[in-house]
Amino acid sequence: MTSSTAIVTGATSGLGVQVSRVLATSGTKVIMACRDPVRGRAVAATIDGDTEVRALDLADLASVRAFADALPGPVDVLVNNAGVMGVPFSLTADGFEAHIGTNHLGPFALTGLLIDRIRGRVVTVTSGLHVLGRISTDLNWESRRYQRWLAYAQSKLANLLFAYELQRRLAAPVRSIAAHPGVTATEGQRRDTSLQGKILAGGRAQPVQMGALPILYAVTAPDVPGGACVGPDGFLQRQGNPKLVRSSRRSRDPVLAAALWEQSEHLTGVRYPRPAGAAVQPRAGRSRRRFSLLQR
Ligand SMILES: NC(=O)c1ccc[n+]([C@@H]2O[C@H](COP(=O)([O-])OP(=O)(O)OC[C@H]3O[C@@H](n4cnc5c(N)ncnc54)[C@H](OP(=O)(O)O)[C@@H]3O)[C@@H](O)[C@H]2O)c1
């Protein structure tokens, strides 16, 4: 990674700080994309390496566009790490439910706006809780009772569908890889003290140095293929060293992924380029089937 440039979103707390620290101290120039640049600069001051803090609020598509417009030159790696976890119902600046807006639609737009400038990898951080997720036509929880952890699970399932579909659409040699940190002690993980949160977390959380390893492995290991998911190798993938893991069957459904992709382009207004020779072209004429799939 020496002489490479990486963007890490959510670099003010938890996994984003650790990933930024390890990459920067290993010789990578790290662009720390933070919604609070003042806190971002305070973190950067503790890192011994080449860092630059830039403002990015993934819950505001105008901020995402401004970030992409202001970014000079190509980058080697984009780490879509930032996210909210199990928060009460609220809407983003663009009127999306907070989890789907911040965790999926913001990174979807960011990646699309930068994709022509990414030379190496897009790493998208998901969660083991994706197994509880369903992608609904009511992505915004307008016509069903809001359940914050299911809203989180929907957004983390969306992360995987996005990461795999991106790989199918990318032109080589760029790779799209998903990673999840198991259960890791971070601000985000500690914030929820409810019984439900404790049950979902399922036992003791591993230190952030361990939780960051699957993400760092996805960023750096030469043998990780595009379209892979990296997670911890321990019991129920909750902790351990990084290895390639299998995500749920639903997360690997290419028709559902294409439907979500179309919906995400529609909602964000960000259209990805359609490179000639990409493995999968959008399947025309199946929109009715895709619509019913989003209702699953
Ligand atoms: N910790 C775990 O056990 C665990 C398990 C599975 C998956 N994950 C995933 O790991 C990723 C990192 O989470 P974490 O555990 O490190 O949580 P964290 O300590 O809460 O860090 C989350 C980061 O995302 C940033 N963020 C939140 N909303 C944002 C927005 N609208 N725009 C830009 N940045 C925003 C936060 O910024 P502020 O500091 O300004 O709030 C913070 O820097 C998330 O995608 C999460 O879903 C974590």
The ligand as an SDF file (V2000), in Angstrom:
LIG
                    3D

 48 52  0  0  0  0  0  0  0  0999 V2000
  -18.8260   -2.4590   15.9380 N   0  0  0  0  0  0  0  0  0  0  0  0
  -19.4170   -3.5680   15.5160 C   0  0  0  0  0  0  0  0  0  0  0  0
  -19.5830   -4.5420   16.2650 O   0  0  0  0  0  0  0  0  0  0  0  0
  -19.8920   -3.6570   14.0940 C   0  0  0  0  0  0  0  0  0  0  0  0
  -20.4520   -4.8780   13.6800 C   0  0  0  0  0  0  0  0  0  0  0  0
  -20.8600   -5.0140   12.3700 C   0  0  0  0  0  0  0  0  0  0  0  0
  -20.6940   -3.9700   11.4760 C   0  0  0  0  0  0  0  0  0  0  0  0
  -20.1710   -2.7840   11.9040 N   0  0  0  0  0  0  0  0  0  0  0  0
  -20.0390   -1.7080   10.9000 C   0  0  0  0  0  0  0  0  0  0  0  0
  -18.7830   -1.0840   11.0330 O   0  0  0  0  0  0  0  0  0  0  0  0
  -18.8640    0.2500   10.5330 C   0  0  0  0  0  0  0  0  0  0  0  0
  -18.1750    1.1930   11.5110 C   0  0  0  0  0  0  0  0  0  0  0  0
  -18.8920    1.1530   12.7440 O   0  0  0  0  0  0  0  0  0  0  0  0
  -18.2180    1.3480   14.1640 P   0  0  0  0  0  0  0  0  0  0  0  0
  -18.5360    0.1490   14.9600 O   0  0  0  0  0  0  0  0  0  0  0  0
  -16.8050    1.7770   14.0270 O   0  0  0  0  0  0  0  0  0  0  0  0
  -19.1410    2.5300   14.7440 O   0  0  0  0  0  0  0  0  0  0  0  0
  -18.8020    3.9870   15.2740 P   0  0  0  0  0  0  0  0  0  0  0  0
  -17.7350    3.9230   16.3010 O   0  0  0  0  0  0  0  0  0  0  0  0
  -20.1240    4.5580   15.6720 O   0  0  0  0  0  0  0  0  0  0  0  0
  -18.2510    4.7510   13.9910 O   0  0  0  0  0  0  0  0  0  0  0  0
  -19.1320    5.0850   12.9450 C   0  0  0  0  0  0  0  0  0  0  0  0
  -18.5020    6.1470   12.0920 C   0  0  0  0  0  0  0  0  0  0  0  0
  -19.4190    6.4810   11.0270 O   0  0  0  0  0  0  0  0  0  0  0  0
  -19.5620    7.8950   11.0070 C   0  0  0  0  0  0  0  0  0  0  0  0
  -20.8530    8.3420   10.4820 N   0  0  0  0  0  0  0  0  0  0  0  0
  -22.0820    8.1110   10.9820 C   0  0  0  0  0  0  0  0  0  0  0  0
  -23.0030    8.7750   10.2490 N   0  0  0  0  0  0  0  0  0  0  0  0
  -22.3230    9.4190    9.2600 C   0  0  0  0  0  0  0  0  0  0  0  0
  -22.6920   10.2720    8.1990 C   0  0  0  0  0  0  0  0  0  0  0  0
  -23.9670   10.6450    8.0230 N   0  0  0  0  0  0  0  0  0  0  0  0
  -21.7410   10.7250    7.3650 N   0  0  0  0  0  0  0  0  0  0  0  0
  -20.4430   10.4030    7.5580 C   0  0  0  0  0  0  0  0  0  0  0  0
  -20.0180    9.6300    8.5590 N   0  0  0  0  0  0  0  0  0  0  0  0
  -20.9550    9.1420    9.4030 C   0  0  0  0  0  0  0  0  0  0  0  0
  -19.4160    8.3160   12.4580 C   0  0  0  0  0  0  0  0  0  0  0  0
  -19.1830    9.6970   12.5340 O   0  0  0  0  0  0  0  0  0  0  0  0
  -19.4430   10.4870   13.9290 P   0  0  0  0  0  0  0  0  0  0  0  0
  -18.2210   10.2020   14.7730 O   0  0  0  0  0  0  0  0  0  0  0  0
  -19.5310   11.9170   13.4820 O   0  0  0  0  0  0  0  0  0  0  0  0
  -20.6980    9.9570   14.5200 O   0  0  0  0  0  0  0  0  0  0  0  0
  -18.2210    7.4570   12.8470 C   0  0  0  0  0  0  0  0  0  0  0  0
  -17.0350    8.0340   12.3780 O   0  0  0  0  0  0  0  0  0  0  0  0
  -20.3400    0.5280   10.3230 C   0  0  0  0  0  0  0  0  0  0  0  0
  -20.6440    0.4210    8.9420 O   0  0  0  0  0  0  0  0  0  0  0  0
  -21.0420   -0.5800   11.0890 C   0  0  0  0  0  0  0  0  0  0  0  0
  -22.2940   -0.9260   10.5360 O   0  0  0  0  0  0  0  0  0  0  0  0
  -19.7660   -2.6050   13.1930 C   0  0  0  0  0  0  0  0  0  0  0  0
  1  2  1  0
  2  3  2  0
  2  4  1  0
  4  5  1  0
  4 48  2  0
  5  6  2  0
  6  7  1  0
  7  8  2  0
  8  9  1  0
  8 48  1  0
  9 10  1  0
  9 46  1  0
 10 11  1  0
 11 12  1  0
 11 44  1  0
 12 13  1  0
 13 14  1  0
 14 15  2  0
 14 16  1  0
 14 17  1  0
 17 18  1  0
 18 19  2  0
 18 20  1  0
 18 21  1  0
 21 22  1  0
 22 23  1  0
 23 24  1  0
 23 42  1  0
 24 25  1  0
 25 26  1  0
 25 36  1  0
 26 27  1  0
 26 35  1  0
 27 28  2  0
 28 29  1  0
 29 30  1  0
 29 35  2  0
 30 31  1  0
 30 32  2  0
 32 33  1  0
 33 34  2  0
 34 35  1  0
 36 37  1  0
 36 42  1  0
 37 38  1  0
 38 39  2  0
 38 40  1  0
 38 41  1  0
 42 43  1  0
 44 45  1  0
 44 46  1  0
 46 47  1  0
M  CHG  2   8   1  16  -1
M  END
$$$$
